Amino acid sequence: MIADNLHAVTERIAQACASYQRATGSVQLLAVSKTFGPDAVQQAFDAGQRAFGENYIQEAVEKITALASLPIEWHCIGPIQSNKTRLVAEHFQWVHTVDRLKIAQRLSDQRPAHLPPLQVCIQVNVDGGATKSGVVPAEAAALALGVQALPGLQLRGIMCIPEPAPDFVVARAVFIRAREVFDALLAQGLPLDTLSMGMSGDLDAAIAGGSTMVRVGSAIFGARHYPAST
Ligand SMILES: *Cc1c(COP(=O)(O)O)cnc(C)c1O
């Protein structure tokens, strides 16, 4: 079932690329495996998926450890408290949710010297959701420059999680705003290649808006059953 779902999502991405004049292969799929066990990740891996996203650091580290023999690229896409930066720096290849310099500094300091730099997207709050993490667009450039200067990190782009929109047109407009932030950073000379946006419900609008990486969970693994603590 996971293999069939993965295939269907891959088709949906290809379809969206064709519909919105995006080059084939210009949108990467990140499979979001939060709340699902190592067996589900293994099934997706066996179906060809290599990049996985996780939100809850502790849960992720257990999975990463259990699947250490597989050449998986692990992406942290959940909020990061200061006391979790070491686990992120030691276990992940990517992090999408850097939204303040203090966290970036800790990740850089704690990145083990034998590993390549941690690949970083900064999280931008493009639609002004008051309770959400992410820098406001006006502060994105300062944070991006700060991240770029840190030796343990490699700045790759920006990430956003807009509120669910009522329809495609509204959703796409928010994603286009994210792309404008991305383009402004590029215009400043920052070497970015990743615009992380779009989930199961809005990946088509995100691709229309310029996404280069969609983060898809439930469309691949099914509905999530959250533990009571989250
Ligand atoms: C859970 C999550 C996803 C995947 O959401 P689905 O709607 O299940 O595709 C993507 N991005 C982030 C940041 C998430 O927390």
The ligand as an SDF file (V2000), in Angstrom:
LIG
                    3D

 15 15  0  0  0  0  0  0  0  0999 V2000
    3.3640   16.5820    9.1500 C   0  0  0  0  0  0  0  0  0  0  0  0
    4.0630   17.5550    8.2900 C   0  0  0  0  0  0  0  0  0  0  0  0
    4.0600   17.4120    6.9000 C   0  0  0  0  0  0  0  0  0  0  0  0
    3.2620   16.3630    6.1630 C   0  0  0  0  0  0  0  0  0  0  0  0
    1.8970   16.6070    6.2890 O   0  0  0  0  0  0  0  0  0  0  0  0
    0.7970   15.7690    5.4550 P   0  0  0  0  0  0  0  0  0  0  0  0
   -0.3630   16.6550    5.4510 O   0  0  0  0  0  0  0  0  0  0  0  0
    0.5980   14.5150    6.2070 O   0  0  0  0  0  0  0  0  0  0  0  0
    1.3670   15.5260    4.1170 O   0  0  0  0  0  0  0  0  0  0  0  0
    4.7900   18.3240    6.1580 C   0  0  0  0  0  0  0  0  0  0  0  0
    5.4950   19.3080    6.7380 N   0  0  0  0  0  0  0  0  0  0  0  0
    5.5250   19.4660    8.0770 C   0  0  0  0  0  0  0  0  0  0  0  0
    6.3260   20.5610    8.6700 C   0  0  0  0  0  0  0  0  0  0  0  0
    4.8010   18.6100    8.8900 C   0  0  0  0  0  0  0  0  0  0  0  0
    4.8110   18.7910   10.2110 O   0  0  0  0  0  0  0  0  0  0  0  0
  1  2  1  0
  2  3  1  0
  2 14  2  0
  3  4  1  0
  3 10  2  0
  4  5  1  0
  5  6  1  0
  6  7  2  0
  6  8  1  0
  6  9  1  0
 10 11  1  0
 11 12  2  0
 12 13  1  0
 12 14  1  0
 14 15  1  0
M  END
$$$$
